[in-house]
Amino acid sequence: MQNLKSIQDIQKAGNEAVRRLRKQKLSSGHPFMINSKELPKGQCYLEFPNGHIELVPIASTKRNFHTIRQFTNDESTKIRMQHHLVN
């Protein structure tokens, strides 16, 4: 039982670190990358400080992304909820 609690503690600490990084990135005016196992390989979500989310290809060598799809406010909220990023 102790190992299970340790794993849960590690997961909780990791989730809290992601939330802090997200808050820091968005408050400094930068987008936050949301990786999801639900997306095809090579794609991720970018959440912007104004709250909208876009689907973009992952390009490790580029700082600019081209948009595959921009989500509505309702879809963006659903994505945040699915990834436990609700404020």
C-alpha positions in Angstrom: 0.0 0.0 0.0 2.9 2.3 0.7 4.1 2.1 -2.9 0.7 3.0 -4.2 0.6 6.1 -2.0 4.1 7.0 -3.2 3.0 6.8 -6.8 -0.1 8.9 -6.1 2.1 11.5 -4.4 4.5 11.6 -7.3 1.6 12.0 -9.8 0.0 14.8 -7.6 3.4 16.6 -7.5 3.8 16.3 -11.2 0.3 17.6 -11.9 0.9 20.6 -9.6 4.2 21.3 -11.4 2.4 21.3 -14.8 -0.3 23.7 -13.5 2.4 26.1 -12.1 4.3 26.0 -15.4 1.0 26.6 -17.4 0.2 29.6 -15.2 3.7 31.0 -15.6 3.7 30.6 -19.4 0.3 32.1 -19.9 0.8 35.0 -17.5 4.0 35.9 -19.3 2.2 36.0 -22.6 3.5 32.7 -24.0 1.4 29.8 -25.2 1.3 26.6 -23.3 1.7 23.2 -25.1 -0.7 20.5 -24.1 0.4 17.0 -25.2 -2.4 14.5 -25.5 -2.4 10.7 -26.1 -5.7 11.3 -27.9 -4.1 13.2 -30.7 -2.2 11.7 -33.7 1.5 11.4 -33.3 3.2 14.7 -34.1 0.3 17.0 -33.0 -0.4 18.9 -29.8 -2.7 21.6 -28.5 -1.4 25.2 -27.9 -3.3 27.2 -25.3 -2.9 30.9 -25.6 -3.1 33.6 -22.9 -6.4 34.9 -24.3 -7.9 31.4 -23.6 -8.2 30.0 -27.1 -6.7 26.6 -28.0 -5.3 25.5 -31.4 -4.3 22.2 -32.8 -0.8 22.4 -34.2 1.9 20.1 -35.5 4.9 19.6 -33.2 8.0 21.0 -34.8 11.0 20.8 -32.5 13.1 23.1 -34.7 10.6 25.8 -35.2 9.3 28.5 -32.9 6.3 29.3 -35.1 3.5 26.9 -35.5 0.9 26.7 -38.3 -2.6 26.1 -37.1 -4.4 22.9 -38.1 -7.6 23.9 -36.3 -8.7 26.6 -33.9 -11.2 25.5 -31.3 -14.3 27.3 -30.1 -14.5 28.6 -26.5 -16.7 25.6 -25.5 -14.3 23.1 -27.2 -11.3 24.8 -25.5 -13.0 24.5 -22.1 -13.7 20.8 -22.8 -10.0 20.2 -23.7 -8.9 21.9 -20.5 -11.3 19.8 -18.4 -10.2 16.6 -20.2 -6.6 17.4 -19.2 -7.4 18.6 -15.7 -6.3 22.2 -16.5 -9.4 24.0 -15.3 -8.6 27.1 -13.3 
